[in-house]
Amino acid sequence: MTEVASSTKEEKALGITKDGTRFTMPTTFNCMKILLGPNTFWRPLTLLSWVIFLASSVPFLAGLLPKWLTIIHFIIWRLGYNCGLGWMLYKQSKERWFEKQCEKLFENKLARKLIEECVVIRDPNVDAYKIENYPHEYNSWMVFRLVVNIILGADLVTWCVFTYLHWVVPESIGFMDVLLYVTGLTMSAFALWSKADAHRVLGEYAWYWGDFFFLLDSDELIFDGIFQMFPHPMYTVGYCFYYGSAMVTHSYTVLYVSVWAHVCQMIFLVFIENPHIAKTYQTISEPTEEEKKRDQILYNEVDGFFESKDKKDAIYVFNLKFLRVADLFTVLIYGYVLLLALLPLSSGFYFLQAIFWRVIHCLLFISLYYQSREHSWTKMYESYGWSKRDAFDAWKSVYNLVLGCMHMSFWVLAYNCFQFKSPDVDWGLYSLQISAGIALISLNIYTAFETYEVLGSFGYFYGDFFAKDIPAKLEYHGIYRYMNNPEMVIGTTQYYGLALITNSIPILVFAVCHHLYIAIAITVVERPHMEQTYGAAIRPDGGITMEVKKKIREGAEVAKDLPNKTKRRLKLIEDTIGQFVRRPSSGLPSPSKRDGKAD
């Protein structure tokens, strides 16, 4: 489901084929209306879909097939989605493969008639779907939609059957059970809302990957509603119901199958959707005058801050060049920190080492604080006859060294505090801790890559603290679309992940302290400099905060108008009842008169 804008009124949406042909797109039914609607239920493909759904559920629910087979069954349909549809979309994006197959299919009169019978148009201006009335790209997309409805429907049905049959009902309901039920149902409800809101934003065109076949005249990437809050919500928070179901069912089997299925979905996103989005919607625009001036200052060979755009700075162990003395020194210090983990030293030593590197990091931020106000770091180098670039290069090397050692010292500490579990431990719960820990570490890695993707070397190394005359430029795309400072919010999740994996309270306490330190450093050093440098250009809230505030305002308006709406409806009910009560007396004789008796 690609995040593109479709027309607000799909009846008037204009499609554009690869050769530039424009056509009016008719309005179609969504998947649920096709499967349940009276106008579509008796169509051949709808009946086939229901046969597949029933065959995928009834034998298991009736106990005719073993419970474990539901796992295999779900895996098959999940692979049908991620591998089957993924392969079709990949080939379609590269070489219009699906359209070529449909060309052969449309040559068969029987197949052509069957497809026309399966596709239902709900546009009042169109009597029925006829292949000859639409471009080949659109017809191919309609066939693809039929395939998608079967695969996605079967994927959901087999998931529901698998989850239901693996539901573990506790002998007695305790506080933890209630907590799991409430949390699981809340996550499932949130996932349902996120998918519904995504469908509202996307429309049928994007929901069924329409841009793999043709474009809309108003095609552009949009970020509204749930898309303003989370990246790729259909594939991220839209799958919260997987984990919510695992909580409700009290089943580790459901949890780990859910993790596998979600990973498959993310692989589908990374290797199928994202490359197509980049190819389809990436636009190259002429740089503005400000951008040209910015590049002249940054990438000036004589007195710029970078020699060229092609030169890559060392980021942790990436882009290292051992001919650069600073990089070689960094590797040696990294090796020293890691080798200490192998020595039989006390935990206190590793705590002190981790604290030591945070003290050094704090001193760097103090230097950054004075660099913002007095350019003290740059002036120190200039006093020895060195240039601004030399000062910035030195800062980058020192910062990369200290940042890497700060993180590695914590990993070394966690390794030495790791508590191996005894045989009588609840391995199910501990495996859950490990899974959650790995997820948090993965989130931190994702955050780091996404942050660097947006900021680049200049922003990553706080370049705006060193460049005075560069035109101000704030970036609010990528991960910064959703939050203003991801490093403060989710930039330390690896520490909590390690605390879960090591099952160590001291590690958890250290993680909390580190998080607080980072928050204070950003608040005291970064934020004032941002306000001083960018002023009114700073966005007050991130995407998540803006959308939450918007929903609160909408809810408040609804609540404010609720008494008036209630009064109007009660008045309507009262008038209706009054008319119903008065009706017999106005048109019929009284019972006594019908019986011929006078009062």
N, C-alpha and C positions, 0 to 999 in steps of 0.2 A: 504494500500500500504506500505509494509514493506521496509525499506531502506536497501536493500541488493544489492551486486554487482552481476550482471549477466554477461555472457560472452560478450565481445565486438562484437563478431560475433555469433549471437544466433543460426545460422545454425550448429555451431560446439559445442554448449553447451552440457555438459553431465549432465544428471539428476541422482540422487542417491536416491533410495527408502529406506524405513526404514530397510529392510533386507540387504542392501548393494548392491543391483542390480544396475548396471550402464546401462544407455541407452542414445542414441543420441536424443536430442530434435529437432523435426522439427520446422520450422519457420511458424508462424501463422499470420493472419491478425489482426490488432488492431480493436477496436470497430468501429471507423469511416469508415474504409475500408470495414468492414463487412456490415455496414448499407447502404453504398453508392456505393460500388464497383460493377461493372457489373458482376463479377464472383460469387458474393455472394448475390446479391440483391434478386434473385428469390428463394433462399433457404427457406424452410418452416418456420424456426424460425425467419429469417429476415423479412419475410412478416408478421408474427405474431407481431413482434416488431413494425412495422410500423402501423399495425392496432391499437395497444395499444396507440401509440403516437398520431395518428390522433383522436382516440376516446377521448383522454385526452385533446385535444386542440380545435378541430373544433367546438364542441357544445358551448364552451365558447366564442370563437372568433366570432361566428355567432350570439351571443346574445340569444341562446336557453336556457342557464342556467345562473343563477344569478352570479354576480361577486364575492360575498362573498364565494361562493362554491369553488372557486379556492384555497382559503386558506386551506379548509378541504382536498381538493384533493391533494395539495402539501404535507400536513402533513402526509397523508396516505402513499405516496410513500417515504417520508423522513424516516418514521418509518419502512417502508419496507427495506430501506437501513440499517439504524443503528440498528434496533431491529431484523429484519428478517435475513439479511446477518450476523449481529453480532452474533445472536444465532447460526446460522449454523457454523460460524468459531469457536465460543467458543466450541461447541460440537465436531467439527472436531479436534481442538487442544487437547482436553481432552481425547477423546475416539475414534477418527477416524470415527465419526458418518456419515459424508457425504459419505465416501468410502463404509461404510456398506449399506447405502441406494442405492448406485449405483450398488453394487453387485446384489441386487434384480432386479434393473432396467435392467441390462445387460442380465439377464436371459430371458427377453421377447424379442423375435426375432424382433417384429415390432418396439419396442422402440430402440433396438440396431441399426436397419437399419435407423431409423429416426435420431438418434444422429450422425451416420456416414454421413448422408446426410447434416446435419446442420453444421458440422465442416469442414472447408476448410483449407487445407494446401497449403502454397505457396512455399514450398521447392521444387526446380526443380528436386531433386533426389527422391521425393516421389510422386507417381501417385495420390493416394487418401488416406484419413484417414480411417484406419481399426483398430477397437478396439483390435483385437488379436495381432496386431503388437507392442503394447505398454503395459507397466506395468499398473496394476490396478490403482495405485496412479495417474499416468498421465491421464488416461482416466477419472477418477473422477474429476480431475482438469478441464478438457475440458468441462465436463457437468456443473461444477460450473461456468465457464466463460460464458456459455450461459445464465445462470440465472442472473449473474452480468450485462451482457449487457442490458438485459430487464429492470432491476430495476434501474440501474444508468441512462439509457437513459430516462426512464419515469420520474425519479426524476428531471432531467434537463429540460425536456419539460414542466412539470407542473410548475416548477419554472419560466421559461420564460413566460408562459401564465399568471401566477399570477402577475408577475412584470409588464408586458405590460398593463394588464387591470387595474392596480392600479397606472398607470402613471398619475400624476397630472400636467397638462400643465398650467403654470402661464399665467395670463392675459397679463402681460407685462414683458419683460426680463430686470432685473436689474443687478447690479454688483454682488450681492449675488447669483443670479441664475447662472450667468456665472461661478462664482467661484465653485459652486456646480457641474455644468456640467463638468468643466475641471478636478476637483478633482476626481469626480466619474468615469469619463472615464479613467483617469490615473490609478486609483486603479484597475479598471477592466482589463486594459491592462497589468498591473503588475501581476495580478492574472493569466491571460492567459499565460504570459511568464513563470511564476513560475511553472505552471502545465506542460507546454511544456518541460521545462528544467528538471523537475522531471521525466517526461516520458523518456526523453533522457537518464537520469542516470539510471533509474530503469529497463527499458525494460519491455516486456510483462510479464515475469515471476513474478517479484515483484509487478507489477501494479495490477495483479489479485491474489495477496496473494498466490503465488505458494508455499512458504515455509510452509504453513499449510498442504501441501500434500506431498511434497518431497523436497529435497535440490539439489543445484547445486554443482559440484565438486569445484567450485571457490567461494562458498558462504562465504561472510564476510560482515559485516556492512561497508558501505562506506559513505564518506562525501565529495562529489564533487559538483561543481556548486551551485545550490540553497541550497543543503543540507549542504554546507559549511557556509551558511549565516544565516539560520534559523532552529530551531528544528522542525522536522516534517512539512516541508513546505506544503505538500499536504493538511494538516488539519489546518494549521495556516494561513500563508500569501496567500495560495492558495484559501482561501475563502474571499479575499479582494473584489472580485466582488460582493459579497452579499451587502456589505456596500457601494460600489461604485454605485450599482444599486439603493439603497435607496436614495443616493444623486441625481442621475440623475432623478429619478421618483418623487422626492420631496414628498415622502410618508412615514409617520411614521409607517403605517401598514407594508410596506415592510421592514422597519428597524427592527421592533420588531419580525416579523416572521423570519427575517434573524438571529437575535441574538439567537432565540430559536433553529433554525436549526443548527447554528454553535455550540451551547452548546451541542446539541445531538451528533454532530460529535466528539467533544472533549471527551465526555463520551465514545463513541465508541473507541477512541484511548486509553484512560486510562484503560478501563476494558477489551478490547478485544486484541488490538494490542500489547500494552506494555508488558503485562504478557507473551504473546507468544514470543515476541522478547527476553525477559529476559530468558525464558526457552530454547529457541533454540540456542541463540548465546552467552550465558554467559559461559565463559571458566574460569577454575580455574587453574592457573599456579603456579609452584613452586616459592616461593619468592627468589629474588636475594640476594647476599651477602650484598649489600647496604641496602636492605629492612630489612634483619635480624638484621643488626647493628642498623638501625633506630628504630626497635621495641624494641631492648634491652635497648636503651637509654630512649625511651619514656615510656615503660611499665615495668620498673624495680621497684619492690616493695620496694627496699631499698632507692635508690636515683633517681628514674625516675620521670618523670613529671606527670604520671598517675599511679594509683595503678594497674589498669588492663583495658583491652579493654572493659570489660563488664560494667564498671562504667560509668554512663551517667551524663554529666554536665548539670546544669540548663541553659536552653535557654529561656529567657523571663519567661513564666509560665509553660513551658514544663520541664519534668524530675525533678520537685521540690520534695524535701524530707524535710518535716517539722522538722525532727530530726537534720537536718543540720542548725546550727544557722544562717549561711549566707543566706540560702534560706528563713528562717522565717523572717529575717530582710528585705529581698527583697520584700516579699509579703506585709509586713506592709507598706513599703514606697510606693509601687504601690497603695495600698488601700488609702493611704493619698492623693496621687495625684488625684485619681479618685473621692474621696469624696469631694474634693474642688470644683469639677464641680457642685455640688448640692447646694453650698452656693450662696447667692445673692451678689456676688462680682462684681466689675466693670471689663470691658474687659481689662483695663490696667493692672490689677493684673495678669490675665491669660497670657498676653503678657510677663510680667516680669518673670513669672514662667517658660514659655517656653524658654526665653532667659537665665535664670539662669541655666537650665539643659544643655543648649548648652555650656555655659561657663565651667561647670564642665566637660563636654565631651571634650572640648578643652584642659583643664588642663590634662586630661588623655592622650591625644595625645601628649602633650608636654612631659609628663613622658615617653611615648613610644619612642619619639624622642631621649631622653637621654639614655633610655634603649638600644636603637640600637647602640649608640656610646660608652657608658661607663658602660652599665649594672647597671645603678644607682638604679633601682627598686630592682633588685636581691641583690645588695650589701647592700642596706638599711636593708633588712630582715636578711641577713647573719650576719650583725653587731649585731643583737639581738639574734644570735644563732639559727636562723631558717634556714630551708633548701631551696634549689631552688624550690622544689615542693611547699613548703609553700608560697613562693613568687608568684609562678604562680597561685596557687589556690586563693590567695587573689586578684590577678589581675582579674581572671575570674569572681569572685563574684562581684567586684566593677564595672567591665566593663558591665556585664549583668544588674546590677541595674541601672547604668547611661543610658545605651542605651535604656532600657525599659522606663524609666522615660522621656527621651528626646522625644521619639515617643508619649507616652501617654499625655504629656503636650501639644503637638500640637493638639491631638484629643480633649482634654478638651477645648483648645482655640477655635478650630473650632466649637465645640458644642455651646459655648457661643456667637460666632459671627454668628451663623446660622441665615439667614434672611428668615422668612416665606414669602411665595409669596402671593400677594394680588389677589383677584378674577379676576381682569382684565388682569392678566399676560398671556403670551403665554405658556400655559401648555405643548403644544407639544414641544416647544424649551426647556423648563425647564426639561421635562422628558428626552430629549436627553442629557442634561447636566448631569443629575443623572446617566443615563446609561453609559456615558463616564467616569464619576467619579468612578463608581463601577468597570468598566473595568480596570482603572488605578490602583485602590487599589488591584484588583486581580492580576494584573501583578507584583506589588511590592511583594505580598505574594508569588507568584510563584518564583520570583527572590530570595527571602530570603531562601526558601526551597531548591532550586536548588544549591544555593551558599554553603549552609551548607552540602548538599549531596556530593559535590566535596571536600570541604576543611576539613570536619570533625571538631571535637572540637579543635584539635591542630591548624589548619589553621584559623578557625573562630575567635579564641581568640589570634591571632598573636603569636602563639607559637614559630615561628622562630626568634622572637625578644628575646626570653628567653633561647633557647637552642643553645649553642655555637658549640658543636662538632657533631651535628646531620648531616648526609649526606643530601645534598641539593636535594630536590625533588619538581619539579613543575608539577602541574596537568593541562592538557589542554583538558579535556573532559567535558561532560555535558554542562552547560551554558557557561563555559570558552572556549569551542570550537569556539564559535561565537564572543565573545568579551573578551578582556584581563581583563577589570575591570568592570563587570556589575554593581557593586555598584555605581560607579561614573555616569554611563549612565542611568540606569533604576532603581537604588536602592532607589530613592526618589519619584517615581511616585505616591505613596499614598498621598503625600502632594498636588500634583496638582489635584488629584481626589477629595480630600476634599475641595479644593478651588472651584472646579466646583459645587460640591453638595451644599456647603454653599452659593454660589453666592456672595462671599465676596472678594473685591479687597484687603483689608489688609491681608487676609489669602493667597491670591495669591502672594503678595509681600513677605510675610514671607516664603512661599514655595521656591521662587526663591532664597532668601537670604540663606536659609538652604542648598539648592542644591549647591550654590557657596561655602559655608563653607565646605561641604563634599568634593567637588572637590579640594579645597585648601589643606585640611587636608591630602587627599590621595597623592596629588602631593608633598607636603613638607615632609611628614613623611614616607608614605608607599613606594613610588617609589624609593627614594634614598636607602632605606634599601634593597629593592628587587635587585637593581643594584649591591649593595655591596655584597649581599649574593649569588645571583644566576648568576650574570655576563652574559656571553654569552648564557646561557641557556634560557634567557628571550626571548620570541617570540616578534618580533617587532610590528606585527599587529595581530589583531583578525581575525577570519574567514570572517566576513562581510567585513572588510577593505581589506583583501587580495583578495577576490573575486571581489570587486568593482575595485580595481587597475588592476586586471587581465583583466576585461572587458574593461577598459579604454585603456590598452595596445593593446588589440585585435582590438578595434575600431580605434586606432591611426594607426595601421598597415594597416587596410583596407582603411582608408582615405588616407594614404600615397601612396598606390598602385592604388587608384581610378583613377588618371589621366591616368596612363599607360593602365589600363583596358578599360577606356573610349576610348582612342586612338585606341586600338586594335579592339574594337567593331565597332567604326566608320569606320576603315579601312576595316573591314569585310563587313559592310553594303555597303560601297562605291564599293568594288570589286564585290559584288553580284549584285548591281544595274548596274555596268559597264558591267558585263557579260550579264545581261538581255537586256541592250540597244544594245549591239553589236551583239547579237544572230541573229536577223532578217537579217541584212546585210550580214552575213556570209553564210547563207544557202538559202536565198530567193531572187528572182530578185526584182529590184526596182519597185515601182508602175508604172512608165512610161513604163518599159519594159514589165510588165504584160499586159499593155493595148496595146502593140504593137507599141508604139511611141518612136522615137529616140529623144535624147536631142537636 
